[in-house]
Amino acid sequence: MCESNELDLTFHLFICALAGAGAAVIAMIHYLMVLSANWAYVKDACRMQKYEDIKSKEEQELHDIHSTRLQMSDSTPTHKAHALVPPPCLASVIRGVGRGGGLDNRH
């Protein structure tokens, strides 16, 4: 058969190859774990960026609405077009209620 030196060398080479293969498997598992963690981080960051964009747009819209209302309240109406007038259908109902009639009372 084989001499003991060749058998020892073969056994040692087999153990080294087995350890190398084990290290390669562990490295691949580690790589996959890091890859999935980074993917989850990027996905979460993307969602957070979308949320921040929507939030800033809503804040800008609220600021625009608030500043528009302030500008409208600062300006005094110079003619009757700016005054609040109820629509004609409500004006007739209001007039009917003012004369003692209710909503069911047709005049």
Protein Blocks (a to p, Z undefined) as FASTA:
>chain_A
ZZfklmmmmmmmmmmmmmmmmmmmmmmmmmmmmmmmmmmmmmmmmmmmmmmmmmmmmmmm
mmmmmmmmmmmmmpccfbfklpccddfklmmmmmmmmnopafklcZZ
